[in-house]
């Protein structure tokens, strides 16, 4: 089984399209210790948001 790669929201290439990622880092300073801990594995939040849009 392939291991999933952690992708920080700040480094995500889909951040401008991912509402979940935008909300997660909205009020977090880029210099904060937790900034790189906010994210998902292999763009799963972005993928889930795209799949849930039925209309």
PEQUIVEN-V472138 format. One line per field, one symbol per residue. phi: phi as a letter, one per 30 degrees, with the letter a starting at -180 (. if undefined). A space follows every 50 residues. Layout:
BEGIN
phi = ???
END
This chain:
BEGIN
phi = .dddcdbdedcddcedccddddddceccddcddceddclachhddddddd dddcc
END
